[in-house]
């Protein structure tokens, strides 16, 4: 038994095991033992259920549809690349389009169809019931960062998320506190859920456009000692002014992803420890402080004397929200460390103290 924490320190506690109708989560997951498999996944514009092709493969195979619409097939470890070619051939013979077929090897998988449906559904529902009131920061991030998501939508989205990742839960995994139970696994996965969902929604292209734009501006300023006009910047990027404006609109959409409250923990394994949300007043105060600071920083970045400052935005985000060192940020952005320091100083010096009250 771990020693109780000192008074005044957040209480890191092991999350509970779940039970459904007298069956423990261990009993339920034992109905479908986890094993190592290769996963083949791909995109298709056709309304296609990959389960129909499983009987025609030359190896054992399993399939599940996730809420993201990707097609997924699991096969025994070592068979993934062979399965991918068979799947592509099978689809081509039936005029089913396959895009970006990938293989991920050696992933944990359990065939959830082997579990009694009543118990599996009850287990996932119990997990959502426990997680929903305790994952306040995750819920706020989803609502803040994704324009079409309302708070009323988050519970059903959370159930879909839990359903998606449950086949990857390895109930045999051991951590510092013993067996990593189902809720601890879900917490570990859910911590990155808003970030991953935002990236999928806004796309990686906007991020690349932002960095390319900032590099072009920096290069022009270094050569001409002034800010470029739209025409000059578009010419340097090799695009039209219309395309430049469209990319700037995408940048604004990315920049509007607000209230990036940090979800980092105290250094413990994120799938082992979780601070129970029983101090709701303190949590609410901390969140509001983070939100106020975030808004002040975003205002400083977007409302500079020469308009939005993409380099400052990227540098601040990676430094303060991703926790990267200045050297790491410089490597990620392919610039000098002094450029990162100057960008951070440029933005923080414009923060209005009144906006932090």
N, C-alpha and C positions, 0 to 999 in steps of 0.2 A: 504494500500500500504506500503510495507516494505521500510525502510529508505535506500537510496543509500549507497553502501559500501564506506569506506574511500579510498582515492586515494592511489594507489599502492597495494591494496588488490584485489585478484581475485574476479570477479563479479559473485556470485552465483545467478543464475536466474531460474525462473520457465520455464520449457520447454513448447513449444507451444502445443495447441490442434491441431489435424489434421482435414482436411476436404477433402472430395472426391465428386466431381461433385455437390457441394453445400450442401452436407450432412455432418454434424459434426460427430465426432467420437461418441459422445453421442447418436445421432440419429441412427447411424449404430449399435452400440452395444445394443441399446434398442430392436432391432429385435430378440435378443437371450438373455434374462435376465439371469444373473448369479444365480446359486443356489448351495447349499451345497450337495455334493455327496460323495459316497465311490468309490474309484478307485481300480479295480482289474487289476493287470498287471503281465505278465509272459513271459518267453522265450520259443521259439519253433523252432526246426531246419526245420520244414516244412514251405513251402511258404503258409502261412495261413492268411486269412483275418477274424478277429474275428467278423466282421459285420454279417457273415452268421449264427452265432449261436444265435444272439439276439432274433429272433422270438421264439426260444425254451426255453428261460428263463421265469421264473414265475413272473418276475417283469419288470418294465420299464427299458430299458438299452440303452446306447449310446456307440458308438465306434469311435475311430480315430486312424490312424496309424501315429506314429512319425518317424522321420528320423533315430532313433537309432535301429529300427527294432523290438522293444518290442511290444507285443500285449497288448492293453489296452481296458478295458470296464468300463464305469461308470454306477452306479446304484444308486437309492435313498439312502440317508444316513440311515445307520442301516442295509442295506441289503448286505453289501460287503462280509461277510464271507459265507453267504448262497449262494450268486452268485458264489463265488470261487469254492465251492463244486459242484455246478451244471455245471460250466464250465469244471472242471476236469472230471466229469462223462461224459459229452457230448463228450469231446475230446477222452477219453478212448474208448468209443463205436465206434469211427470212426478211431481208430489207429493213432490219432494225438498226438504227444508227447508234454507234458507240463513240463517245468522245472521251479523251483523256483517261484511258484505262490504266490504273495504277495497281501496284502490288505492295502490301506491307507484310513483312515476314515476321513470324514468331510473336504474334499478339495473343493475349489471353482471350479465350472465348468459351462461353457456355451456351448450349442450345436451350433457350428458354422455353421452347415448345415442349420440352420434357417435364416442365414443372406444371403442377395442377393449376389451371387458369385462375381458379378462385383464390388460391393462396398467393400466386404471383401478383394478381391485381390488388389484393389486400395489402401485400407487402409494399408495393410502390405507393399506394394511397397513404399508408401509414407513414412512409418516408416523407412524402410531400406535406402531410399534416404536421410533422415535427419540424421540417425545414422552413416552411413558409413564414411562420412568425419570427424565426430566428435569423433569417438571412436578409435582414433589412437593407444592408448596403448593396447587396446584389440586386434586390428589387428596385432600389432607387437608381442604381446605375442603368438598369435596363430602360426604365421610364425616361431618365434624363438623356440617354445617349441615342435612343432610337425613336424617331419622330412619331411613328404610327403606333407605338406601344403605350397603352394606358395601364394604370395600376391594376385595374380589373382583369387585364389579360394575363398577368404574370403567373397566377396560380395554374391556369391551364397550360401555359408555356413551360412551367416548371415540371408538370407531370410528363409532358412530352420529352423534356430533357432527361428526366429520370428513366423513362422507358428506353430512350436511345442508348444510354450508357450502361444499363444494367448488365448486358451480356459481357461486359469487359471486367466486371467485378471479380477479383480473385480472393475468395474467402479464406484461402490458405496463407495469404501474405502476413508476415509477422513484422511488427514495428517495435519501437522502443517501449511502448505500453502494452505489448502483446499483439494479439490478432487484430488486424485492421478490419473493423466491422463495416457493415453496409453504409451506415450514415456517415462514418468518417471518410469512406471512399467517395461518397457523393459530394461531401463538402469540398474535398480536394479537387474534384472535377468542376464543381459549380463556381469556385472562386475565379476561374478564368472564363466562365460562360459569357458574361457581358462583353468582355474584350473580344472574344472570338466571334460573337454574334455581330458586334459592330463592324469588325473587319470584313466579315462576310457580306454585310449589308452595304457598306460604302466602298468596298473593294480595295485591293492593294494598289491599283493604278493611280488613285488620287494621291496616295502617299509618295509614290515615285515621282509624280508630276510636281509635288510640292518641293521635293529635294532638288530636282533638276532645275526648277525655277530659281531657287535660292542660290544654287551654284552659279547659274548664268548671271544673276544680279551681282553676286560678289565678284565674279570675273570682270564684268563690265565696269563696276566701280573701281576696281584695282587698276584698270587700264585707262579709263576716261575721267576718273575722280568726280563722278556725278552719277546720279541715278539714271537708268535708261528710260526712254519713252516706251510706250506700248509697242510702237513699230520696231524700235531697236531691239527690244527684248524678244519679240516674236521672231525677228530675223535671226537672232543668236540661237534661239531654240529650234529654228527650222520649221516654224509653223506659221499660220496666218494669224492676224490680230483677232479674228473671230474665234479661232481655236484657243488662243491665249485667254480670251475672256471666259470661254466655257470652262477652261481648266481653273481659272481663278474662282469661278462659281463653285466648282468642286472643292477647292481649297476652303472656301467659306463654309461649305457644308461640313467638312471635316473639323474645321475650327469650332463650329457650333456644338460639337459633341462636348457637353459641359459637365461640370461637377465631377471631375475624376477623383473621387475619394479613394485613397489607397486601401487595398485589401491585403496588404502584406501582413504576415503574422510576426511573432516574436522570434523567429528563427527555428521553431520546432517544425517537425514534419507536418505539412499542412493536412495530411490525411490521417493524423494521429491525435492532434489537439485542436480544441475549438473552445472559444470563450463563449459560454452561454449568455444569451441576450437578456439577462435578468436585471441589468442596470439600464433600463430603457431611457431614463432621463439623461444620464451621462452620455449614452450612445447618441442620443438625439442632439445634445449640445456639441459633441465632437463632430458629428456629421455636418451640422450647420456651420461650424467654424471652417471646416474643410471646404464647404460649398462657397462660403463668402470669399475665402482666399482664392479659390479657383476662379470665381467670377472676376475678381480684381486682376489676377494675372492675365486672364484671357482678354480683358479690356485693354490692358497695357500692351499686349501683343498685337491686337487687332486695330487699335486706334493710335498708332504711332504717328509721328509728324509726316511720314512719307507713306502712310497706309499700312496694310498688314505686313508683318515681319515674319516670313516663313522660317528663316533660320532660327530666330528667337523662339518661335513656337516649338520647333523640333528639339532644340537644345533644352528648353525648359521641361518639355514633356519627358524626355529621356532622362534628364538629371533628377527631377523631383518626383515624378510619378513612376518611372521605371527603376529609379534608384541606381542609375549608372554613374560611374565616375566620369570626370571631364575627358580623360584619355579614352575611355570606352565610347563616349558619345562622339568624340572626334573621329575614331575609327569607323563607327557606324555611319557617320555622315560624310566620310571621306574628306575631312577638312582638318586644319591645324587645331590643336588644343586652344591656342590663343583666340581663334575664331569663335570657338564655343564659349569661352569665358567672356569675350566681348559681347556675344549675342545675349547671354544670360544677364550680364550687367546692363545692357541696353534696355532690356525689358523690365528688370526689377527696379531700375531707377525711375521708371515711368509709373510705377504702381502708386495710386492715389491713397494716402493713409486714411482719408475719410471713408474710402470704400471698404475698409477693414473694420469699421466700427459696427 
